[in-house]
Amino acid sequence: MINRNNYTVTKEFIRTIVSVKQVHPDSADRYWSYVKHLVLWANENWLGDAHKIEPTFQTYILAADDPRHAIFAPVTIKKIFQIARRFFTWAKMTHSTEFRLITPAWIDSLYPPRRVLQSANETHLDEDDFVSLEDVKSLLAVPATADQLVRRRDQAAAAMLLLSGMRPGAFGSLSLQCVDVAKLRIRQWPELGVHTKNSKKATIFLLHIPGLLEVVQDWDAFVRADLPPNAAWFTPITSRFGVQTLSADQPGAHRNTAVNDRLQILFSEAQVKYRSAHKFRHGHAVYGLLHARTMADYKAVSRNLMHTDITITDSIYAGLLDDEVEQRIAGLTEVVAPMSRDESDLETYIQQLSQERLLRVLKLAAARLAV
């Protein structure tokens, strides 16, 4: 039987995170999905005596013969332990008497095996986990007449998802006032009703890909001509006696599900293997990173994905870029022209210079280049 006090204290922990740490309330369920395993593990035992509970938390979470745990991905296991350490640290500070027997050393021991951490840190996508530009072009090639508003909207959605890299929840809640196609700019602002992850606010920019951008522009202009600024960009459409009409109704709470359902139909009509709306985001990232030529470009792609750190972008997408890296390294020898006699003489001369003379040459060269 579950110890009621454990349930109470873990719920208090989540409320504290939401109120004090300014975590969005929508994230409370996600935190509970991690911390509930402490409650289930302890069962009738008090979490203040967690160091005495057998089997240990590590053994419980990693029990291979328990179907509840066998499905955990390495990243999920890593997060469960991270939240567990955070809970006990909070509990020891907030309820010092009840958790006095929990030592900092024991809290620090709450880590999964190294193999799990390594797998979590190395997690990346494979080639079948993103929607490519060619996939989207195939979706846009499905015939759509002027009065087939649903298909036109769905095709515009496919183009917009790849160009923007938006998460499905954000895209489904996007209103016309958030979109500035002329400036290739999207305001993912929660105060404008956009449902972003953790209510993060950012202005992102569309990739400039001919063929896709025109589809987005055409749909944007068509919808704006009939609907107010607060209408949904992925517009609800009604059908009466075979006639399709745009609607200004606000999208429901699960509009992202509708986006996926409609895309699945479009994939089927185009005879392209179905991938979810979120896979367009991966396609956006891959396209951007493959076309990045400088670190500034790479950082720009990362920011457009609303990642807090470039290492997050790299950890997710690095595996997809392996072939590109191989090709670029192999191509280095192809783009370097044979050194001329004059260049060879110059290199020999530079190598013979002293440190002082070389510094002088560099200063002169910099001055010349600055002219």
N, C-alpha and C positions, 0 to 999 in steps of 0.2 A: 504494500500500500504506500502511495506517495506521501511523503512528509509535507503536510500543509505549510509549515514554516519555510520550507525550501522554496515552494512556489511563491510565497509572499515576498521573500527577500530577493528573489531573482526578478520578480516583476517590479519591485522598488528600484532595483539596479537599472532596469530598462527605462523606467520613468525618469530617473536621474540623468541618464544619457540624453534623453529627449529634451528635458527642460534645461539642464545646466550646460551640457556640451553642445547644445543647439543642433542636435541631429534632428532631421525632419521626422515628424510623426509617422509618415509613411514607411520609414525605415524600422519602426518598432517591431513589426512582424518578422523582418529579416533577422534582427538581433535575437528575438525569441527563438527562431529556428535553430540558432547556434547554442544559446544558453540553456535551452530546455533539456539538452542531453546531460547536463549536470544534475538536473532534477530527476530524470529517468535513471541515471546511474546510481545516485544516492538512495533512491527508493524510499524506505522508511527511515533511513539514517539521516541525521542532521548534518548539513554541509559544514558546520563549524567543526565537525570531526572528520572532515574529508580525508585527512592524512591517514586515518585508520581503516578506511573502507577498502574491502577486497571484493572483487578484483580491483586493481588500480584503474584510474580513469583511462590511462593509455591502453590497458588491456581491453577494457570495455569497448572503447571506440574502434579499436583495430581488430575486434573479434571476427575472424574470417568466417566462422560458422554461423554468424548471426546475420540473417538476410537484411536486417535494418541497416547494418553497417557496411555490408559488402558493397553496397552501391555508392558509398561515399567516394567522391573524386579526391585526389591529393590536395587540391586547392581548398576544398570544403573542410577536410580534416585539419589543414593548417589554420583555417579561420576559426574552427571550433576551439582549438587549443588557445589561440590568441585571445578570444573572448573569455575563455575560462580564466586565463591569467588576469585579464582585466577585471573580471568579476571579483576574484578573491582579493586582489589589491584594493579594490573599492570597499569590499566588505570588511577587511581588516581595519581600514581607516574609519569607516562609518559605524560599524558595529564592533568596536575593538574588544569588548568584553566577550561577546558571543563567539568571536573568531580569534581569540587570543592564542589558541593552540596551533593555528595555521601560521607557519613560519615563512618569512620571505624566501628562504632556501627551497622550501617545498613548492611554493608558487613558481619559482624559477625553474623547477624540474618539470613543469607541465608543458612538455614538448613532445610531438610525435617523433618516431624514429627518423634518423637522417635520410633514409631512402625516400620517405614520404615528403620531407621538405625539399629534397632535390627534385623529385618528380613535380612538385607544385611549382617550384621556381623555373623549371624547364618547360612548363606547359605552353604549347603554342599551337596554332592552327595548321591544318594540312591543306593541300591544294583543293580539297573538295568542300572547304568550309567558307567559301566566299563567292559572291556573285561577280562575275567578270564583266568587263565592258562589252565583250562579245555577247554574253548572255542577255544583257539589257538591250542591245541592238536587236537581238532576235525577238524579244518581247515587244519592242516598238514596231517590229515589222508585221505584226498581226494586223490585218486590215480593220479599220475602224471608220465608219461613215460619220458625218457631222452630227447626226442625231443619236448616235450610240454613245451617250454621255458616260455611262458606267465604264465602258472599255477605254474611252479617252482619258477619264480620270485615273483609272488603274495604271495606264501606261505612263501618265504624267507622274504618278506616285513612284513607279519604278525608276524613272529618270531622276526625280528629285531625291530619292533615297540614296542613289549612288553618288550624285553630285554633292550632297550635303553631309553624308555620313551620320545622319540623325538616328537615334534609337527609335524603335517603332512607337513607344509611348509618347515621345516628344512629337514625332511627326503626326500621329493621330490627333493630337490636341492642338496642333498649329493653326492659328487663325490668319486671315489675310493681312491683318495689321502687322504681323511679325515678319512678313516676307517683302523684301525689296529686290526683285529680280534684276532691275536695271543696275543695281550696285552689287549684284551677286551676294546679297547679305541676308542672313536669317537671324532674327533675335530670339534666341531660346531663353526667354525671360519668364520665370514662374509668375510674376505679377501680371503678365499678359495671358495667363492661363496655360502655358506650356508645361507639360509634366516631364521635367528633367530628372535624371537620377540624383537623389539626395537634394533636390531643389536647387541644383547648381545653376547659376546664371552666366550666360556667355553669348556673345555675338559671333557667329561662325560665317564662313564664306563658301560659296559654291565653286566646285571645280569648273573650269571653262572647257567643256568638252562639246564641240560642235555636234549637232545631231540630237544630243540629249537636251542641251540647253534650250533649243528652239521648242521642243515639246513642252518643257516647263513654262516657257514664256507664253506660249499659245494658251495653255490651260489657265494660267494666272490671269491673263487679260480677259479670257472668256468668263471666268467666275466673277471677277471684279465688276464686270459690266452689269451684273444682275443682283449681286449680294452686298450686304454691308461689310465694313472692315472687320467686325467680330465674327463673321461666318468662317466656318472651317475650310482650310485649304483642301484637305481631302474631304470634299463636300458630300454630305448625304444627298441621295438622289431618289426621288419617288417615281413610280411608274403607274400610269393610269391609262387603260385602254391602249397599251403599247407605246405610249408617249412618255419619254423620260424627262423629268424636270428637276432643276437644281432646288435644293432646300436650304433655308437659313437656320434650320434646327441645329442646336448645339450637339456635338458628339457625345456619346455615352461614356461611362467610366471605362469601358473595355473596347474602346475604338481601335486599339492596336490589334485586337483579335480580328476585327473586321478587315483591317489592312492585310493581315496574313491570309485570311480566307479568300479575299479578292485576288491577291497575288497568286495564290495556288491555282485558281482558275486560269489566270493569264499565262502562267507557266505551262499549264496543260494545253491551252490553245496554241502556244508557240512550240509545243513539243520539246521543251527544255526541262531538264531535271529540276524539280522544285527545290528551292532553298528559301528559308524563312526571311522575313523582312530584316531581321538583325544581320543576316549575311550580306546585305547590301552595304551595311556599315563596314564590315570587313573588306568588302570590295573597294570601297572608298579609300580605306587606309592603304591597301595594297597598291592601288593605282597611284596614290599620292607619294608613297614612299619609293616606289619604283621610278618615279619621275623626279624625285628629289636629287639635286646635284651638289648641294652644300648642306652643312649642318644646320644652317638657318632654315633651309627648306624643310629639313627633317623635323625641326622644332615647330615649324608652322603647321605641319600636318598633325603633330601631336596636340597642339593647342586647339586645332579645329575639331579634334575628336573629344575635346574637353577633358583630356587626361591631365591630372595634377602634376605628373612627372614624366619626362621623356623615357625613363626606364620602364614605365608601364607599357608604353607603346612598343618599345623594343622587345619586352618579354613576351608580348602577345603575338607580334607579327614577324619577329626575326626569322622564325623557321620558314615562313613563306618566301623570304628573300634570299634563301641560300643559293638557288640557281642563278639569281641575278648577280650575286657577289662573285660566284665562280666565273660567270661570263665576263664580268668587268676586270677581274684579275687576269684572266686569260687574254683579254683584249689590250692590256697595258703594253704588251710587247708589240702589238700591231699598230698602235697609234704613234709610237715613238719613231720618228724618222732617223735614219742613220746619221751619225754625227759627221759633219763636214770637217775638212782639214783645218779650216780656220777655227771652228769650234773646239776641235781637239787641242790645237795649240793654246787656245785661251784657257781650257781646263787645266792643261799642264802648267801654264803660267800661274794660275790661281793657287794650285796646290803647292807651289814653291814659295808663296808669300808667307811672311811672318804674321803672327796674330795682329800686331799693330798695323802693318801694311794692309792686311785683309779688312780690318775694321775701317781704315781710311777709304778703301775702295767701296765698301758697302755704303758708307755715308755719301760718297760722291754719286753712287748709283741711285740712292734714295732721293737725292736732291734733283737728279735728272728726271726721275720718274714723276716727281711731284710737279714738274713744270706743266 
